[in-house]
Amino acid sequence: MIINLSREHSLVSNWVAELRDVTVQGDRMRFRRNLERIGEIAAYEISKRLPSEEREIQTPMGTATQTMLSEQPVLATILRAGLPLHQGLLNYFDKADCSFISAYRKHDANGDFEIAIEYLSSPEIENRILIVSDPMLATGASLAKSVKYLQEEGDPKSIHIVCAIACSVGIEYVRREVPLATIWCGAIDDELTAKGYIVPGLGDAGDLAFGAKMQS
């Protein structure tokens, strides 16, 4: 299932517009906060689909019956670009366990690339709800490989993928590789360059959030 959070004229669409806007992108704090906001909205929408139960809560004046989550998800993100989006999810799922994974494009001299994964820190994910965040779903290769890498540590009961902007090509790739995942997007673009960048997209989310990385 694919959910485009800005399909209806919502605040998400406004935040995506600011993420894309070259006249706004120079404000790194605002860029990070807009990613965080999208993560918060995604968390709110995902929470509607998570298992819940009624609990009796003692108040100073008596008892109240409240519907609450019956279990907490595991929030996973891909370093470093995913951190602001992850923080937005964590703001709402504030009791969640967290997983961090490094996945990046390792380029060859001819311009081709493969996805390299060098680090994983994760709690137990067997039979748990897994929510993976990455701001840009371009080719889908890094997301799919990261999810599969996580699945080697345990088999989650359900998988949600959250991104700010996705390319339709990448969505189809992830759907083939991780067919049970639900994908939540701030916006969906249709064009992907030969080098695997989304058009119109927004540029390099990691660089815009944290500064240009050193070229090796």
C-alpha positions in Angstrom: 0.0 0.0 0.0 1.2 3.5 -0.9 0.0 6.5 1.0 0.8 10.0 -0.3 0.4 12.3 2.7 0.1 15.5 0.6 -2.5 14.2 -1.9 -5.1 16.1 0.0 -4.2 19.8 0.4 -2.6 19.4 3.8 0.2 21.0 5.8 2.5 18.2 4.5 2.3 19.7 1.0 3.4 23.1 2.5 6.4 21.5 4.2 7.4 19.6 1.1 7.2 22.8 -0.9 9.7 24.4 1.6 12.0 21.4 1.5 12.2 21.8 -2.3 12.5 25.6 -2.4 16.1 26.8 -3.1 15.3 30.1 -1.5 14.4 28.3 1.8 16.9 25.4 1.7 19.8 27.6 3.1 18.1 27.6 6.5 19.2 24.2 7.8 17.2 24.4 11.0 14.0 25.0 9.0 14.9 22.2 6.6 15.5 19.7 9.4 12.3 20.8 11.2 10.2 20.3 8.0 11.5 16.8 7.7 10.7 16.3 11.4 7.2 17.6 10.9 6.6 15.1 8.1 7.8 12.3 10.4 5.4 13.5 13.1 2.4 13.4 10.7 3.5 10.0 9.4 3.7 8.7 13.0 0.2 10.0 13.7 -1.3 8.3 10.6 0.6 5.1 11.2 -0.6 5.0 14.8 -4.2 4.6 13.6 -3.3 1.2 12.2 -1.4 -0.2 15.1 -2.9 -2.6 17.7 -4.5 -1.0 20.7 -6.3 -1.9 23.9 -8.5 -0.3 26.5 -6.9 0.5 29.8 -8.3 1.8 33.1 -6.4 5.0 34.1 -6.6 6.3 37.6 -7.2 10.1 37.8 -7.3 12.3 41.0 -11.1 12.2 40.6 -11.8 8.6 39.6 -11.0 6.2 36.7 -11.1 6.7 33.0 -11.1 4.1 30.2 -8.6 5.1 27.5 -7.6 3.4 24.3 -3.8 3.0 24.1 -1.2 1.3 22.0 -0.8 -2.3 23.1 2.8 -2.5 21.8 5.6 -0.1 20.8 7.2 -0.1 17.3 10.9 -0.3 16.4 12.0 2.9 14.6 14.8 2.3 12.2 16.6 5.0 10.1 19.4 5.2 7.6 22.3 7.4 8.7 22.8 10.4 8.3 20.0 11.9 6.2 17.3 10.0 8.0 17.9 11.5 11.4 15.5 14.5 11.3 12.7 12.3 9.9 13.4 9.7 12.5 13.3 12.4 15.2 9.8 13.3 14.1 8.6 9.7 14.4 10.3 9.5 17.8 8.6 12.6 19.0 5.3 10.8 18.8 6.3 7.2 19.4 8.4 8.4 22.3 8.5 5.0 24.0 9.7 3.2 20.9 13.0 1.2 20.5 15.4 2.6 17.9 17.6 1.0 15.2 20.3 2.7 13.2 21.9 1.5 10.0 24.5 2.9 7.6 23.8 2.4 4.0 25.3 4.5 1.2 26.1 4.5 -2.5 29.6 3.3 -3.2 30.5 4.6 -6.6 32.7 3.0 -9.1 35.1 4.9 -11.4 32.6 4.5 -14.3 29.8 6.2 -12.3 27.9 3.0 -11.4 27.3 2.3 -7.7 26.4 -0.4 -5.3 24.8 -0.1 -1.8 27.3 -0.6 1.0 26.2 -1.3 4.6 28.8 -1.1 7.3 27.0 -0.6 10.6 23.8 -1.8 12.3 22.7 -1.2 15.9 19.3 -2.7 16.5 17.0 -4.0 19.3 15.1 -7.2 18.9 12.7 -6.9 15.9 11.3 -10.5 15.8 7.5 -10.3 15.5 7.5 -6.5 16.1 6.3 -3.5 14.1 9.1 -2.0 12.2 9.0 1.6 10.9 12.0 2.5 8.6 12.6 6.2 7.7 14.7 7.7 4.9 13.9 11.1 3.4 14.5 10.2 -0.2 13.3 7.0 -1.9 15.0 7.3 -5.3 16.0 4.0 -6.9 14.8 2.1 -3.8 18.1 0.1 -3.6 19.4 1.4 -0.3 16.0 1.1 1.4 15.3 -2.4 0.2 18.7 -3.6 1.1 18.5 -2.0 4.5 15.1 -3.6 5.3 16.4 -7.0 4.2 19.5 -6.5 6.3 17.3 -5.8 9.3 15.2 -8.8 8.5 18.3 -11.0 8.9 18.2 -10.0 12.5 14.5 -11.0 13.0 11.2 -11.2 11.2 9.0 -8.2 11.9 5.2 -8.7 11.9 4.7 -5.6 9.8 6.9 -3.0 8.0 6.2 0.7 7.4 8.5 2.8 5.2 8.4 6.6 5.7 10.0 9.1 3.3 9.6 12.8 2.4 9.8 12.4 -1.3 9.7 9.2 -3.3 10.1 8.4 -7.0 7.6 6.1 -8.6 10.4 3.9 -10.0 11.8 3.4 -6.5 8.4 2.7 -5.1 7.9 -0.1 -7.6 11.3 -1.5 -6.8 10.6 -1.6 -3.0 7.2 -3.1 -3.6 8.9 -6.0 -5.5 11.7 -6.5 -2.9 9.6 -5.8 0.3 6.1 -6.7 -0.8 4.5 -6.6 2.6 5.7 -3.0 3.4 3.4 0.0 3.5 5.0 3.1 2.1 4.2 6.6 3.5 5.3 9.5 1.3 5.3 13.3 1.7 5.2 13.5 -2.1 5.8 11.3 -5.2 7.8 12.4 -8.2 8.0 10.4 -11.5 11.4 11.2 -12.9 14.8 9.6 -12.0 18.1 10.7 -13.6 20.6 8.3 -15.0 22.7 8.8 -11.8 19.7 7.8 -9.6 18.5 11.3 -8.4 14.9 12.3 -8.1 13.5 15.1 -10.4 12.3 17.6 -9.3 13.1 16.2 -5.9 15.0 18.5 -3.6 18.7 17.8 -3.9 20.8 16.0 -1.3 18.8 15.8 1.9 21.8 14.9 4.0 23.8 17.8 2.8 20.9 20.2 3.2 20.3 19.1 6.7 23.9 18.8 8.0 26.3 20.4 5.5 28.1 19.1 2.4 30.1 16.0 3.1 33.7 15.6 2.2 34.2 14.0 -1.2 36.5 10.9 -1.1 
